[in-house]
Every structure is written in structure tokens, then in C-alpha cells.
Amino acid sequence: MARQFDVPTFYESPIIGTVQDARQDEDPRKKDLSPSVLDFGPVRFKIARHFGFCYGVENAIEIAYQAIEEHPEKAANERIFLLSEMIHNPHVNDDLRGRGIRFLRTTSGEQLIPFDELRPDDVVLLPAFGAAVEVEEELEARGIDIESYDTTCPFVEKVWRKSNQIGSEDYTIIIHGKRYHEETRATISRARQDGPVVVVRDLEDAKKLAKVVRGEKGADFFYEQFADRHSEGFDPETDLRRLGVVNQTTMLATQTQAIADLLKDALRARYGEADLQEHFADTSDTLCYATNENQDATFALLNSGADAALVVGGYNSSNTGHLVEICKERMPTYFIRDADCVHSPAYIEHFDLHRQEEIETEGWMPEGRPVDLILTAGASCPDALLDDVLRKVVAWFPDARDVEDVLAPFRVES
């Protein structure tokens, strides 16, 4: 039986929660990835089979609120700190700030509160993404207990263990990730202790690296293309002979696999099929199950068809951004923070991933009736935010069916 976390009730959702409970009851192994349809008449919402808070996020939230409950005086005096955003959702982080938690750093690593201001009896929480080794050592040197409230996701730690294993077996560690994402920075800090490291962002990066692996390009090309993305002392002449691929857990699983296959083919071309096992480590078991499930459910959602998609989450959430990218390939897609972004059928504010800024779009709502809207979210988004979006959109249609009528087929009888 899956572990149940103690997550504050205000993150829960009467509408989405009812649908998820019904689907879980009838299909506990999630073999059926088809979406749930909430038919309000003039507007129909298609809900992904899997989305929202994952194991690592629920674990982190439980620990954070537990710290506040166990140290009310410290919370009142603002002596509880998070190394940085616990998860990439502004609503969760703002609520924690409101309860007395202060953030030591930004997600990009900029210092907000100097570590020198910390006292040994302060409570410091490590985020779900983990922390770099050097940061942990700096906190410990100040007498800070970093173990009691460590919210690092177990699946991030699994990647660290695999990096340690393949590094100790003389493989170079290839990290599929965003170089300056918190999780990737934490993984790099550990991996480089075990072996040479290179970070690749996407398939295009991997193709460039493959040219060096095959011997088509030399060291100068490598250093130019991967200037800030390799460990100190990296020698492409010797350090690209044996490779293993791990990933930032929020990256597209299909892309991680494609990168691994590409580099494996490059090693095959260079060293032959017979010696391939000596040159390539199998690391497929490091992919995060929740990221995988969210992405697989999104593909099934898109295959069912819709007029447009609303994806809810923090704009700096990597896994949410990837869901947006998947949806955008098939239909108009709007990456929104919450219901406040959805102003009317004629006007929406949403985040543009390529421009990295919030933009406005007029006439976003398709005119045909009924209109089919996909509604999903990233792993750090509370279900309650989807309820808010759904209710706001439904309110635009005076002839829409009542919520209770729509939910009736999903009610799980006790």
C-alpha cells in the first residue's frame, strides 16, 4: 500500500480529488492512462490520469509543516530556514514564508541571507532537489543540523547512488539536465567526486558529444561546446571511452532514453558491438517514476483530442515546463500559475517558455461548443489550484451543469 502523507488540507481538492480517488479505486496499478472527462455541457474538461503532487513533493511538504509544528517559537521568531525554494510552486513557498520560514538562497544559488547569520540552534531544511556537497559542509561547519529536516527526494538520491556506482567503476557520468538547476548542481557536486562529469541539456547537445565520442571532433570542439559543463581536468581523449547516463529527475524521460541510445550508438561505432558492455553502463533504472507517469499520462491525454490545454504550475518548475512542451506540439497550450491568469474567454495571461516571460493572449477560448479543454499540472502543483481554474472557467457558462451532477459518476461508495 502506498504511503499516505500528512499534507495540509488546503492543498487538497474536492473536484480533482474525487476524480483521482475514483480512478485509483478502479485502476490501482494505473494501467488505464485514458483521461477522465468532466462534462459540464458547453465545456468539457479532460483530466490526465496522473499529475500533481508526487511522492517526493508530498514528503517535502509533510516535513516542512512538521518543522513548523515542532518549533512554533522558532517559526514565530523567523529562525526556521529553507536552503531555497522547497519545491517550484509559488503558492506553497508563499504559504511557508507566511508561517515564518525564510529562504537562504534563490533557486539559482544567489545568497539572500548570509550563512554567517545562522545560529547552531536554527532549523534549516534542505529542499526536495537536494543540496550540493559543499553547501552541506558549509552548514555543518556552522553547527547546523541538516539531517533532521532533509526533504531531498528519494529518487534524486537514487540518481546520486547510481552516479557513485558507475563513477567508481571508471565510467564518465553524463548528466541529462539543466546545468544551473538546483537538482543538477547537487548531482554534479556528488558525481564529480566519483568520476569525470559532463552535462548535456538536450538531444542536440548529445549529438555534439557523440561526434567527440566517435572521434569526428577533437578536444577543442568539446571545450568550446561544453565550456561550463564538465568537471575540472576533463580530458575528452580519455574520459569519453566509458559512459553512463543519469538525469535530472524532472527532464523528459523519453529524451533521456534518446540521449542514452545516441551515445551508446556512438560508442558502438567507435569500439564495436562486441566490446559495447565495457564502454556503456545501463542506468535506465534511475528515471523518476512520477515524472514518467506524468509524461505518459499526458501523451494519452493528447491522443484523446481537445481544443486547447491549460497546464498549471510554477513558472520555474522544470517538469511542468516539459508537460507544456509536450502539449504545445499538438494544440494551443497555456502555461498558467493559477486561476488569476484566466481572466475571461477573451483574455488569458500565461508563461512563454521560450521568451521566459508572462505574456497576454486574446481570444484564447475556442468558439465551438462544446469546447474540450485539457487540464493538467506538474508534480509540484497543489490539486486545489486546478479546482480554482475549473470553477472559474465553468462560471462563464450560465447553462453549465452543476458540479455535483458532473461528479456523480466518480463518487466512490464507502
C-alpha positions as CSV (number, residue, x, y, z in Angstrom):
1,M,0.0,0.0,0.0
2,A,1.3,3.4,-0.9
3,R,2.4,5.6,1.9
4,Q,0.0,8.3,3.0
5,F,1.5,11.7,3.7
6,D,0.2,14.4,6.1
7,V,-0.4,17.2,3.6
8,P,-2.3,20.3,4.7
9,T,-6.0,20.1,3.7
10,F,-6.0,23.5,2.0
11,Y,-3.8,21.9,-0.8
12,E,-6.5,19.2,-1.4
13,S,-9.2,19.4,-4.0
14,P,-12.9,18.5,-3.7
15,I,-13.3,18.1,-7.5
16,I,-10.0,16.8,-8.7
17,G,-9.6,14.7,-5.6
18,T,-12.9,13.0,-6.2
19,V,-11.9,12.1,-9.7
20,Q,-8.5,10.8,-8.7
21,D,-9.9,8.7,-5.9
22,A,-12.4,7.1,-8.2
23,R,-9.7,6.3,-10.8
24,Q,-7.4,4.9,-8.1
25,D,-10.1,2.7,-6.8
26,E,-11.0,1.2,-10.2
27,D,-7.4,1.0,-11.5
28,P,-4.8,1.0,-8.7
29,R,-2.0,-0.1,-11.0
30,K,-2.7,2.8,-13.4
31,K,-2.8,0.5,-16.4
32,D,-5.5,2.7,-18.0
33,L,-4.0,6.0,-18.9
34,S,-7.1,7.4,-20.7
35,P,-8.2,10.7,-19.3
36,S,-11.2,11.4,-17.1
37,V,-13.8,13.7,-18.7
38,L,-15.8,16.2,-16.6
39,D,-18.7,17.1,-18.9
40,F,-20.3,20.4,-17.9
41,G,-22.2,20.7,-21.2
42,P,-20.8,23.7,-23.0
43,V,-17.4,23.0,-21.7
44,R,-15.7,19.6,-21.1
45,F,-12.5,19.2,-19.1
46,K,-10.2,16.3,-19.8
47,I,-8.2,15.4,-16.8
48,A,-4.9,13.5,-17.0
49,R,-4.8,10.1,-15.4
50,H,-1.7,11.1,-13.4
51,F,-0.4,14.6,-12.4
52,G,0.2,16.8,-9.4
53,F,2.0,16.1,-6.2
54,C,4.4,13.2,-6.4
55,Y,6.0,11.2,-3.6
56,G,9.0,13.5,-3.2
57,V,6.9,16.7,-3.1
58,E,4.4,15.3,-0.6
59,N,7.3,14.1,1.5
60,A,8.9,17.5,1.4
61,I,5.7,19.3,2.3
62,E,5.0,17.0,5.2
63,I,8.5,17.6,6.6
64,A,8.3,21.4,6.2
65,Y,5.0,21.7,8.0
66,Q,6.2,19.3,10.6
67,A,9.2,21.5,11.3
68,I,6.8,24.5,11.9
69,E,4.6,22.5,14.2
70,E,7.5,21.1,16.2
71,H,9.2,24.6,16.6
72,P,6.5,27.2,17.0
73,E,8.8,29.6,18.8
74,K,11.4,29.4,16.1
75,A,8.7,30.0,13.4
76,A,7.4,33.0,15.3
77,N,10.9,34.4,15.5
78,E,11.7,33.5,11.9
79,R,14.5,31.1,12.9
80,I,13.4,28.3,10.5
81,F,15.1,28.4,7.2
82,L,14.8,26.7,3.8
83,L,18.0,26.5,1.8
84,S,16.0,27.6,-1.2
85,E,12.5,27.0,-2.6
86,M,11.4,23.6,-1.3
87,I,9.6,22.9,-4.5
88,H,8.9,25.1,-7.5
89,N,5.5,26.3,-6.7
90,P,4.9,29.9,-5.6
91,H,1.7,29.2,-3.6
92,V,3.5,26.5,-1.5
93,N,6.5,28.7,-0.9
94,D,4.5,31.8,-0.1
95,D,2.5,29.9,2.5
96,L,5.7,28.7,4.1
97,R,7.0,32.3,4.2
98,G,3.8,33.4,5.8
99,R,4.3,30.8,8.6
100,G,7.8,32.1,9.5
101,I,10.1,30.2,7.2
102,R,12.8,32.3,5.5
103,F,14.8,31.3,2.4
104,L,18.6,31.4,2.4
105,R,19.1,31.4,-1.3
106,T,17.3,31.8,-4.6
107,T,16.8,28.8,-6.9
108,S,19.8,29.9,-9.0
109,G,22.1,29.9,-5.9
110,E,22.2,33.6,-5.1
111,Q,22.5,34.3,-1.4
112,L,19.6,36.0,0.2
113,I,20.6,35.6,3.8
114,P,24.4,35.1,4.6
115,F,25.2,31.8,6.2
116,D,27.1,33.8,8.8
117,E,23.8,34.9,10.2
118,L,22.8,31.4,11.1
119,R,23.0,30.1,14.7
120,P,23.7,26.4,15.6
121,D,20.2,26.0,17.1
122,D,18.4,27.3,13.9
123,V,16.3,24.8,12.0
124,V,17.4,24.5,8.3
125,L,15.5,22.5,5.8
126,L,17.1,21.1,2.6
127,P,14.8,21.3,-0.5
128,A,13.4,18.3,-2.4
129,F,16.0,18.9,-5.1
130,G,18.8,18.2,-2.7
131,A,21.9,20.4,-1.9
132,A,25.4,20.5,-3.2
133,V,28.0,18.8,-1.0
134,E,29.9,22.0,-0.5
135,V,26.8,23.7,0.8
136,E,26.0,20.9,3.2
137,E,29.6,21.1,4.5
138,E,29.4,24.8,5.0
139,L,26.2,24.5,7.0
140,E,27.6,21.7,9.1
141,A,30.7,23.8,9.8
142,R,28.4,26.3,11.5
143,G,26.9,23.6,13.7
144,I,23.6,23.3,11.7
145,D,21.7,20.0,11.9
146,I,21.0,19.2,8.2
147,E,19.7,15.7,8.7
148,S,16.5,16.2,10.8
149,Y,14.7,18.2,8.2
150,D,16.2,17.0,4.9
151,T,13.4,16.9,2.3
152,T,15.6,15.6,-0.5
153,C,13.5,13.4,-2.9
154,P,14.4,9.7,-2.6
155,F,14.5,9.5,-6.4
156,V,17.1,12.3,-6.6
157,E,19.1,10.3,-4.0
158,K,18.7,7.2,-6.3
159,V,20.4,9.1,-9.1
160,W,23.2,10.1,-6.7
161,R,23.8,6.4,-5.8
162,K,23.9,5.4,-9.4
163,S,26.4,8.1,-10.2
164,N,28.5,6.9,-7.4
165,Q,28.3,3.3,-8.6
166,I,29.2,4.0,-12.3
167,G,31.8,6.6,-11.3
168,S,33.6,4.0,-9.1
169,E,33.5,1.6,-11.9
170,D,35.5,4.0,-14.1
171,Y,32.7,5.3,-16.2
172,T,32.3,9.0,-17.0
173,I,29.0,10.3,-15.7
174,I,26.8,12.0,-18.3
175,I,24.0,14.1,-16.7
176,H,21.0,14.9,-18.7
177,G,19.8,18.1,-17.1
178,K,19.8,21.9,-17.0
179,R,23.3,23.0,-15.9
180,Y,22.2,25.5,-13.2
181,H,19.0,23.8,-12.0
182,E,19.3,23.1,-8.2
183,E,19.0,19.4,-8.6
184,T,21.6,19.2,-11.3
185,R,24.0,21.4,-9.3
186,A,23.6,19.0,-6.4
187,T,24.1,15.9,-8.6
188,I,27.2,17.4,-10.2
189,S,28.7,18.1,-6.8
190,R,28.5,14.4,-5.9
191,A,29.2,12.9,-9.3
192,R,32.5,14.8,-9.7
193,Q,33.8,13.1,-6.5
194,D,33.3,9.8,-8.2
195,G,34.4,10.4,-11.8
196,P,34.6,12.8,-14.8
197,V,31.2,14.6,-15.4
198,V,29.6,16.2,-18.5
199,V,26.1,17.8,-18.5
200,V,24.0,17.7,-21.7
201,R,20.9,19.8,-21.9
202,D,19.1,18.0,-24.8
203,L,19.5,15.8,-27.9
204,E,21.3,18.5,-29.8
205,D,23.9,18.6,-27.1
206,A,24.2,14.8,-27.1
207,K,24.7,14.8,-30.9
208,K,27.7,17.2,-30.4
209,L,29.1,15.0,-27.7
210,A,28.6,11.9,-29.9
211,K,30.9,13.5,-32.5
212,V,33.7,13.6,-30.0
213,V,33.0,10.1,-28.8
214,R,33.2,8.8,-32.4
215,G,36.4,10.7,-33.0
216,E,34.9,13.0,-35.6
217,K,35.6,16.1,-33.4
218,G,38.5,16.8,-31.1
219,A,39.2,18.4,-27.7
220,D,39.0,22.0,-29.0
221,F,35.4,21.3,-30.2
222,F,34.5,19.7,-26.9
223,Y,35.8,22.5,-24.7
224,E,34.1,25.1,-26.9
225,Q,30.7,23.4,-26.8
226,F,30.8,22.3,-23.2
227,A,32.8,25.1,-21.7
228,D,30.9,25.4,-18.4
229,R,29.5,21.9,-18.3
230,H,32.3,19.5,-17.5
231,S,34.3,18.6,-14.3
232,E,37.7,20.1,-13.7
233,G,40.5,18.4,-15.6
234,F,38.2,16.6,-18.0
235,D,40.1,15.1,-20.9
236,P,37.9,14.2,-23.9
237,E,40.6,12.0,-25.3
238,T,40.4,9.6,-22.4
239,D,37.2,10.4,-20.5
240,L,34.7,9.6,-23.2
241,R,35.6,5.9,-23.6
242,R,33.3,4.6,-20.9
243,L,30.0,6.3,-20.3
244,G,26.9,6.1,-18.2
245,V,23.8,8.4,-18.4
246,V,21.8,9.7,-15.5
247,N,19.3,12.5,-15.4
248,Q,17.8,15.4,-13.6
249,T,14.6,13.7,-12.5
250,T,12.3,16.3,-13.9
251,M,13.6,16.0,-17.5
252,L,11.7,14.3,-20.3
253,A,12.2,10.5,-19.8
254,T,11.9,9.9,-23.5
255,Q,14.6,12.4,-24.2
256,T,16.9,10.9,-21.5
257,Q,16.5,7.5,-23.2
258,A,17.1,9.0,-26.7
259,I,20.3,10.6,-25.4
260,A,21.5,7.3,-23.9
261,D,20.7,5.5,-27.1
262,L,22.6,8.1,-29.2
263,L,25.7,7.9,-27.1
264,K,25.5,4.1,-27.0
265,D,25.4,4.1,-30.8
266,A,28.5,6.4,-30.9
267,L,30.4,4.0,-28.6
268,R,29.3,1.1,-30.8
269,A,30.6,2.9,-33.9
270,R,33.9,3.6,-32.2
271,Y,34.6,0.3,-30.3
272,G,32.3,-2.3,-31.9
273,E,29.4,-4.3,-30.7
274,A,31.4,-7.0,-29.0
275,D,33.0,-4.6,-26.5
276,L,30.0,-2.4,-26.0
277,Q,29.2,-3.6,-22.5
278,E,32.7,-2.5,-21.5
279,H,32.0,1.1,-22.7
280,F,28.4,1.7,-21.8
281,A,26.7,1.4,-18.4
282,D,23.0,0.6,-18.1
283,T,21.4,3.3,-16.0
284,S,17.8,3.1,-17.1
285,D,16.6,2.4,-13.6
286,T,17.3,6.0,-12.5
287,L,14.3,7.5,-14.3
288,C,11.8,9.0,-11.8
289,Y,8.5,7.0,-11.8
290,A,6.4,10.1,-11.2
291,T,7.9,12.1,-14.0
292,N,7.5,9.1,-16.2
293,E,3.8,8.6,-15.2
294,N,3.0,12.3,-15.7
295,Q,4.5,12.3,-19.1
296,D,2.9,9.0,-20.2
297,A,-0.5,10.2,-19.0
298,T,0.0,13.5,-20.9
299,F,0.6,11.6,-24.2
300,A,-2.6,9.6,-23.6
301,L,-4.4,12.8,-22.8
302,L,-3.4,14.4,-26.0
303,N,-4.3,11.3,-28.0
304,S,-7.9,11.7,-26.8
305,G,-8.0,15.1,-28.6
306,A,-9.0,18.6,-27.3
307,D,-9.3,22.2,-28.5
308,A,-6.8,23.7,-26.1
309,A,-4.7,22.8,-23.0
310,L,-4.3,24.6,-19.6
311,V,-1.2,23.5,-17.7
312,V,-1.0,24.8,-14.1
313,G,2.2,25.2,-12.1
314,G,5.1,27.3,-11.1
315,Y,6.9,29.0,-14.0
316,N,10.3,27.8,-12.8
317,S,9.1,24.2,-12.5
318,S,11.1,22.1,-14.9
319,N,8.7,19.1,-15.0
320,T,5.7,21.4,-15.6
321,G,7.6,23.1,-18.4
322,H,8.2,19.8,-20.1
323,L,4.4,19.0,-19.9
324,V,3.8,22.3,-21.6
325,E,6.3,21.4,-24.4
326,I,4.5,18.1,-25.0
327,C,1.1,19.7,-25.2
328,K,2.2,22.6,-27.4
329,E,3.2,20.1,-30.1
330,R,-0.4,19.1,-30.5
331,M,-2.6,22.1,-29.7
332,P,-2.8,25.6,-28.3
333,T,-1.4,25.4,-24.8
334,Y,-1.4,27.9,-21.9
335,F,1.1,27.6,-19.0
336,I,-0.7,29.4,-16.1
337,R,0.2,30.0,-12.5
338,D,-3.3,29.8,-11.1
339,A,-6.9,30.9,-11.8
340,D,-6.0,34.6,-11.6
341,C,-4.3,34.1,-15.0
342,V,-7.6,33.1,-16.7
343,H,-9.4,36.4,-16.9
344,S,-12.2,35.6,-19.4
345,P,-12.9,33.6,-22.6
346,A,-11.3,36.5,-24.4
347,Y,-8.2,37.1,-22.4
348,I,-5.6,34.9,-20.6
349,E,-2.1,35.6,-19.1
350,H,0.3,32.8,-19.5
351,F,4.1,32.0,-19.4
352,D,6.0,31.8,-22.7
353,L,8.8,29.2,-22.1
354,H,11.0,30.5,-25.0
355,R,10.8,34.1,-24.0
356,Q,10.8,33.3,-20.3
357,E,8.2,35.8,-19.5
358,E,4.5,36.1,-18.9
359,I,2.5,37.2,-22.0
360,E,-1.1,38.0,-22.8
361,T,-3.3,36.3,-25.4
362,E,-6.6,37.5,-26.6
363,G,-9.3,35.2,-28.0
364,W,-7.7,32.1,-26.5
365,M,-11.0,30.2,-25.8
366,P,-12.2,28.2,-28.9
367,E,-15.6,29.4,-30.1
368,G,-17.1,26.0,-30.9
369,R,-19.4,24.4,-28.3
370,P,-18.9,22.2,-26.5
371,V,-15.3,23.2,-26.1
372,D,-12.9,20.5,-24.9
373,L,-10.1,21.7,-22.6
374,I,-7.2,19.7,-21.3
375,L,-6.4,20.4,-17.6
376,T,-3.3,19.1,-16.0
377,A,-0.4,20.2,-13.8
378,G,3.2,19.5,-12.8
379,A,4.4,17.4,-9.8
380,S,4.7,20.5,-7.5
381,C,1.2,21.9,-8.1
382,P,-1.5,21.5,-5.4
383,D,-4.7,20.0,-6.8
384,A,-6.7,22.8,-5.2
385,L,-5.3,25.2,-7.9
386,L,-6.8,23.1,-10.6
387,D,-10.2,23.2,-8.9
388,D,-9.9,27.0,-8.9
389,V,-9.2,27.1,-12.6
390,L,-12.0,24.7,-13.4
391,R,-14.6,26.6,-11.3
392,K,-13.6,29.9,-12.8
393,V,-14.0,28.7,-16.4
394,V,-17.3,26.9,-15.7
395,A,-18.7,30.1,-14.2
396,W,-18.5,31.7,-17.7
397,F,-21.2,29.4,-18.9
398,P,-24.7,30.1,-17.4
399,D,-26.1,26.9,-18.8
400,A,-23.3,24.6,-17.4
401,R,-24.2,21.6,-15.4
402,D,-23.9,21.6,-11.6
403,V,-20.6,20.3,-10.2
404,E,-22.3,17.7,-8.1
405,D,-24.1,16.3,-11.1
406,V,-20.9,16.1,-13.1
407,L,-19.0,14.4,-10.2
408,A,-21.8,11.8,-9.5
409,P,-20.3,9.1,-11.7
410,F,-17.0,9.4,-9.9
411,R,-18.3,9.2,-6.3
412,V,-16.7,6.2,-4.6
413,E,-19.2,4.4,-2.4
414,S,-17.9,3.6,1.0
